[in-house]
């Protein structure tokens, strides 16, 4: 018997009121007790925080990892991209596997694999071992990520409760990137960079133990695996990122730069053709027919490419130029992360009053202004005089810009498309981070070669200027939203 059949056969039969009978509602559709849904939300948010934190938790530790495991400056970006690429590239496949084998089961297995890989990565003694562990972490995250959103949708059936839960989920997702910087700095300074990976182990084990008991299993949907789509998507984005990062050290004329970029674009084109003709596509293209959802997806790619990718350069600037310790570097991002999470808590109140379009436009404008402020960094800049106000403005902007996007994407999606819609959203987010880092590393490398006397400052300013330009594109996309009724 399947897990769903066992659940249904074990469910006690309760008396049904006449009003419920007239409405076609049986005992199994009654809402879960608030304490149970609250604990389910804590489990899902904790796991989502782990997955997002690991996209940036290594940032502050990079200088020590570079020395300890003998990474080259250009290859150091792979410590981040090995995780985000695998995570983003396999998310769509993870969503489909959840349909086949059950969301709760895949969520639990994904968290266990992620936890085991975190332990292995913390014990690594060579650069190749660490990168391999980061890849396996990404596989586990891709299994758990799409199922987390589907489990959230099945847990909260009331529209208002679901909007609150989705806003919290979005806030945790956005704040997780900044929290990773703080946590990475504290652990690297207090213990070792290895503890930025070891910290996942206790949380992962507890979440995996509680998930089967407290998470409600969504209904399964008949589907088939699209192996060709998964391979072409993952290899396409990976090849494109490899070419862009290689350009940072070898220039655009190198064969090892041009060939991977061409192959990557060809594979991404192949993936789109396969999805258009597949009976059970990993990425249902009809999700993009809704104008607001398509625009929200665009900003879920551009926003992380602009905002979160800039952390890669800011953390190194704080340590290499301003000579901050790892813990001080991490704490420098505290105002930003606090404001991101605070704004996500306010979103359920602001969204019905103002609507997603004004909130997203305001948020993207603030995000752009914050990144423009960061371009003023120099050799003698100070945190209070140069960096603090962009941190505050950027935190407000990211909190306002991203929470409405998740509501726009998930609130009106059909139940059978929830996994694909959530997987697509997270895929674009992680892909945006990977491509953003690759593009900015390339721009920074070019600036460093052109200005060798001030290589660090010139490369940082060039990368942050490019981030601000990408952020300006999110403002233009936000202006295309249609007004949403209450």
Residue, then its C-alpha position, 0 to 999 in steps of 0.5 A: x500500500x502507498x503512504x497516502x493509502x495508509x494515511x487514509x485507511x488509518x484516519x479516524x471517522x468523525x461525525x460530520x455536521x449537516x452544514x459540512x455535509x451540504x458543503x461537501x466537506x468530510x472530516x479529513x478536510x477539517x483544518x489541522x490544530x493550530x499547534x500542529x500547523x505551527x510546528x509544521x511551519x517551524x520544521x519547513x522554515x528551519x529547513x528552508x533557512x538551512x538551504x538558503x544559509x548554505x548559499x552564502x555561509x561560506x562567503x566570510x570563510x573563503x579567505x581561510x578556505x583559500x589558504x587551508x585547501x589551496x584554492x586559486x582566487x578564480x576557482x574560489x567562486x566554485x565553493x559557492x557555485x558548486x552548491x547553487x548550480x547543483x541546487x538550482x539545476x536539479x530543483x525541477x527534477x526534485x519537484x517531479x520526484x516529489x510527485x512520484x514518490x511523495x513530497x514528505x518522503x522526498x523532503x525527509x530524504x533530501x534533508x538527510x542527504x544534505x546533512x550527511x554532505x554537510x558533515x563530509x564537507x566539514x571533514x574535507x582535507x582537499x579542495x576536490x573533497x570540499x567541492x564534491x561535498x558541496x555538490x551533494x549538498x546541492x542534490x539534497x537541497x534540490x530534493x527538499x526545496x520544491x517539496x517544502x513549498x508543496x508541503x506548505x501549501x498543503x498545510x495551510x488551506x485557509x487563504x489568509x493563513x497561506x499568505x502569511x506562511x508564504x510571506x514568512x517562507x519568502x522572508x526566511x529565504x531572503x534573510x537566509x542569504x544575509x544570516x549565512x554571512x553573519x553565521x559564517x563569520x561568527x563560526x569561522x572566527x570562534x571555532x573554524x570554517x569547518x563549523x559553517x558546515x557542521x552546524x547543519x548536522x543537529x538541525x538536519x537530524x532533528x528536522x528529518x526525525x520530526x517531518x514524517x510525524x508533523x508534516x501533512x502529505x499532499x496528494x500525489x499526481x501521476x507523472x513521468x521523469x523528464x531525464x533529458x530535460x534535467x540533464x540539459x538544464x543542469x549541464x547548460x547552466x553549469x557550462x555557461x557559468x564555467x565559461x563566464x568564470x574562466x573568462x575572469x582569469x583567461x579573457x574572452x578570447x580563450x577557447x575554454x571561455x567561448x566553447x562552454x558558453x556556446x555549449x551552455x546556451x545550446x543546451x539551455x535552448x534544447x531544454x526549452x524545446x524539450x519542455x515545449x514538447x514534453x507530455x510531463x515537462x519539468x518546467x510547464x511553460x504554461x506557468x509563464x502565461x500569467x503576466x504577473x507570474x512571469x514577471x515575478x519569475x523574472x525578478x526572482x532571477x534578476x534580484x538575487x543576481x544583483x543583491x545576493x551575488x554582491x555579498x561575494x565581493x563585499x565580504x572580501x572587501x571588508x576582510x581584504x581592504x578594511x581588514x575586518x575579522x570574520x566575525x566583524x564581517x558577518x555582523x556588518x550584515x546584521x542590519x540588512x538581515x534584520x530588516x529583510x526578515x522584519x519586512x517579510x513579517x509586515x508583508x501580510x499586512x501591507x500586501x492587502x492594503x497596497x497591492x504587490x505592484x507598489x510594494x515591488x516597485x518600492x522594494x526594487x528602487x530601494x535595492x538599486x539605491x543600496x547597491x549604488x551606495x556600495x559603489x562608493x567603496x574605496x581604500x579609506x572607506x568606513x562602515x558607518x560613513x560608507x556602508x551602513x546606510x546602503x545596508x539599511x536601504x538594501x535590507x528594506x528593499x529586499x524585504x519589500x521586493x521579494x515577499x510579494x513575488x512568492x505570493x504572486x507565484x504561489x497563491x493562485x497556482x493550481x494544486x497539481x502545479x504547486x511543486x513545479x511552480x515552487x521548483x521553478x521559483x527556487x530554480x530561477x533564484x539559485x540560477x540567478x545567484x550562480x550566473x550573477x556571481x559568474x558575471x560579476x567575477x568576470x567583470x571584476x577580473x577584467x577591471x583588475x587586469x586593466x587597473x593592476x595598481x588598484x586591482x582590489x578596489x577597481x574590481x570591487x567597484x566594477x562588480x558592484x556597479x554591475x550589480x546596481x545595473x542588474x537591480x535597475x532592471x528589476x525596477x523595469x520588470x516590476x512596472x509591468x505588473x498588472x493590478x491585483x484585486x484584493 
